[in-house]
Amino acid sequence: MYFDELDISDELLDALDAMNFVECTPIQEQAIPKILEGHDLMGIAQTGTGKTAAYLLPVLDELSHGNYPKDSVNCIIMSPTRELAQQIDQQVEGFAYYLDGVSSVAVYGGNDGIRFEQERKGLELGADIIIATPGRLISHLNGGHIDLKKTSFFILDEADRMLDMGFYDDIMKIVSYLSEDRQTIMFSATMPENIQKLANNILRNPVEVKIAVSKPAEKIHQIAYLCYEGMKDKLVEKVLSDESLDRVILFASSKMKVKELSLTLKRLGFNVGAMHSDLEQREREEIMLGFKNRRISILIATDIVSRGIDIDDIQMVINYDVPRDPEDYVHRIGRTARANRDGQAVTLVTPRDWQHLLKIEHLIEKEIEKPELPEGCGEKPSMGGNSSKSKRHSHGRRHSKNNHRKDSSGKNNKKQKNRPSKARPKS
């Protein structure tokens, strides 16, 4: 489906044209019409599938009609991190470039009192869209700076990350300030039990849109080292020493393990930074900025950064622990081989992890290479069972764009748009 087939305003289509957005992604094609119809929606889609536009475009279209109060907050978008809130705010600015009177304010922590006062003034004046992190929004609610009784749209982006970061109670507190007569939209990359619980509590008869997790990029060279737990640190040291690497993410399953690995690798002389939920927002920002600016070569992290990190030249991802959810494996290794680059993914697999590895291979429909251990790391254990074999499926390609569209009566007509070309919106 193409954007000009959607029932959205010409002003939004002008902005999409200027931004070179032509064809809808699957999540946009399925979600936008349902949101325009007024349904609550539960969307399951990983980062990079276009989900931000999937909720922004229909909400902006609704707000542009002018049927909402000018002196109140009409839409709240919840974001787990400051970085994502900033990205969403930039996309609002781009999509709303040709819309008159649609305003937005980004509200997030980790900054000084001057910024807080600027946010307070913006909130008290009223803004159509507020993009906020949970803690900062609650600070403004507690201060009486914002009234959500007339809010028509409540959106949670990357809801699973918010719950992983411990924001469940904060979200429910924010919901308590909202009118029940609202449209609620949730997006999550996965659907674990806690997300289902949240959805049951805040959504009303939702439509569910699920986009299957995509397979890892073909340019990722995936290997799995079969080892015992006590071999892992030596293996990590060997892998990092034998390669000319300066852009590596090492994932561990717990913040305690992240802290331990950080100390171990620092003692060995590696340039590392640790990212986990015990850090303050300011500390996380400093570490991420250091990694982006190459002051830090190896980022050790929990799954807090497995989605949403926007760095194109990660050379290698190391899974110190095998993820228990196969989709988390895809999210983790998807940090490398971006923008058509080559990348490597190394996973350390103990005997107790074997069945989890088989589930990953079943999901990605590929057997992961299992080489001998590097010299000096010992003998690999024998594992029971055989790996799942790769199942290749051919998929038909989309046909080239058809110039014929259907009008409201269902007849085929060639759709002509005589909008003047305009400059690309500033971001």
Sequence and secondary structure as in RCSB ss.txt:
>XXXX:A:sequence
MYFDELDISDELLDALDAMNFVECTPIQEQAIPKILEGHDLMGIAQTGTGKTAAYLLPVLDELSHGNYPKDSVNC
IIMSPTRELAQQIDQQVEGFAYYLDGVSSVAVYGGNDGIRFEQERKGLELGADIIIATPGRLISHLNGGHIDLKK
TSFFILDEADRMLDMGFYDDIMKIVSYLSEDRQTIMFSATMPENIQKLANNILRNPVEVKIAVSKPAEKIHQIAY
LCYEGMKDKLVEKVLSDESLDRVILFASSKMKVKELSLTLKRLGFNVGAMHSDLEQREREEIMLGFKNRRISILI
ATDIVSRGIDIDDIQMVINYDVPRDPEDYVHRIGRTARANRDGQAVTLVTPRDWQHLLKIEHLIEKEIEKPELPE
GCGEKPSMGGNSSKSKRHSHGRRHSKNNHRKDSSGKNNKKQKNRPSKARPKS
>XXXX:A:secstr
 BGGGSS  HHHHHHHHHTT  B  HHHHHHHHHHHTT  EEEE  TTSSHHHHHHHHHHHHHHTT S TTS  E
EEE SSHHHHHHHHHHHHHHTTT SS  EEEE SSS HHHHHHHHHHHHH  SEEEE HHHHHHHHHTT    TT
  EEEESSHHHHHHTT HHHHHHHHHTS SSSEEEEEES   HHHHHHHHHH SS EEEE       TTEEEEEE
E  GGGHHHHHHHHHHHS  S EEEE SSHHHHHHHHHHHHHTT  EEEE TTS HHHHHHHHHHHHTTS SEEE
E GGGSSS   TTB EEEESS  SSHHHHHHHHTTBS TT  EEEEEEE GGGHHHHHHHHHHHTS  B     T
TS      SS                 SEEE TTS EEE             
